[in-house]
Amino acid sequence: MEGASYQRFPKIKIREVRDDYMKFELRETDASIANALRRVMIAEVPTIAIDLVEIEVNSSVLNDEFIAHRLGLIPLTSERAMGMRFSRDCDACDGDGQCEYCSVEFHLRAKCINDQTLDVTSKDLYSSDHTVVTVDFSDSSSGFENSENKGIIIVKLRRGQELILRAIARKGIGKDHAKWSPAATVTFMYEPEIYINEELMESLTPDEKREFVESSPTPVFKFDEITNQVLIHDAEAYTYDEEVIKKAESMGKPGLVEIRAKEDSFIFTVESTGAIKASQLLLNAIDVLKQKLDAVRLSADTVEADEQFGELGAHMRGG
């Protein structure tokens, strides 16, 4: 089969995983797939976020629009987002976006009745669905150091001030608005390969070796005082800044080190907003990417079938 030699089967190796953080290797593929996966994780994995706010009473110092904007950016647990309907596609509520299949309702009632300032936080939002609530950052399995979760502050109230509202949370994707993005950060880099020319390195004095090691802004190399050798300490700390290569050239030792990027190997770092776990974010992104590729394949097959049918029709008419 023509083109079969170019077929690849990407592999993923997990290095580190927590609820809000993940580091993994993507191997045996190219930059197009790596970048597609990154973009899908940021902009096309669905989550749930507050999209409609109806404010009944607001005597705080913040206006209604400011409060609505802050509510929208509060991360909500979104494990069931993949199974929910987009409000625009929901036939149960005719696109109104306020039914159990496509939305979750929240209520907030707060009033300050003493002289001490009252902090109204995300923990004051009460959900109609126990599976969709504000993210709790005090979970010991996450990387957050705050052991006591007081919630995300929405507004501060003084004596006599009051806030009463109703909010509707809906399914969405980061491509439509950043509040639906499940990722705080997704980055990837080519895995570097570093080779030291031992013969050239031995021609340097100990002071020159130290200078070479210190020329790197990150701890890529280290100088062993006992053996008087320059060793690779952390290859992945290299940021492709070429500072060590420039240093070697300035010392009259071009070719002292050779640094190449593996073109089929990438190191990903993922940080979640807490809406879904970092590991689930990766799995959902792979599902979304697969759906997109299936749609492209179906479209290509349809075009090919139409062309073949057209050729058949022309042949029959000609006959």
JOJO-V67623 format. One record per backbone hydrogen bond with DSSP energy under -0.5 kcal/mol. CO is the residue of the C=O (numbers start at 1). NH is the residue of the N-H. If there is no record, write none. Layout:
((CO:NH) (CO:NH))
This chain:
((1:4) (3:6) (4:7) (11:27) (13:25) (16:23) (19:278) (20:272) (21:18) (22:270) (23:15) (23:16) (24:268) (25:13) (25:27) (26:266) (27:11) (30:33) (30:34) (31:35) (32:36) (33:37) (34:38) (35:39) (36:40) (37:41) (38:42) (39:43) (40:44) (40:45) (43:175) (44:46) (47:172) (48:76) (49:170) (52:168) (53:55) (54:56) (54:166) (57:164) (63:67) (64:68) (65:69) (66:70) (67:71) (68:72) (69:73) (71:74) (73:75) (75:135) (78:81) (80:83) (80:84) (81:84) (86:89) (86:90) (87:90) (89:91) (90:95) (93:96) (99:102) (99:103) (101:85) (102:171) (104:169) (105:128) (106:167) (107:126) (108:165) (110:163) (111:113) (112:160) (117:119) (118:120) (118:157) (119:121) (120:154) (120:155) (121:124) (122:125) (124:126) (125:127) (126:107) (129:132) (131:133) (133:77) (135:137) (136:139) (139:142) (141:19) (145:147) (147:149) (148:150) (151:153) (152:122) (155:120) (157:118) (158:161) (161:112) (162:59) (163:110) (164:56) (164:57) (165:108) (166:54) (167:106) (168:51) (168:52) (169:104) (170:49) (172:47) (173:176) (173:177) (177:180) (178:181) (182:273) (185:271) (187:269) (189:267) (191:262) (193:260) (195:258) (196:198) (197:201) (198:202) (199:203) (200:203) (201:204) (205:209) (206:210) (207:211) (208:212) (209:213) (210:214) (211:215) (212:215) (213:216) (218:220) (220:233) (220:234) (222:224) (222:231) (223:225) (224:228) (224:229) (229:224) (229:231) (231:222) (231:233) (234:237) (235:238) (242:246) (243:247) (244:248) (245:249) (246:250) (247:251) (248:253) (249:252) (253:256) (256:197) (258:195) (258:260) (260:193) (260:262) (261:263) (262:265) (264:28) (264:29) (265:191) (266:26) (266:268) (267:189) (268:24) (269:187) (270:22) (271:184) (271:185) (275:78) (276:274) (277:281) (278:282) (279:283) (280:284) (281:285) (282:286) (283:287) (284:288) (285:289) (286:290) (287:291) (288:292) (289:293) (290:294) (291:295) (292:296) (293:297) (294:298) (295:299) (296:300) (297:301) (298:302) (299:303) (300:304) (301:305) (302:306) (303:307) (304:308) (305:309) (306:310) (307:311) (308:312) (309:313) (310:314) (311:315) (312:316) (313:317) (314:318) (315:319))
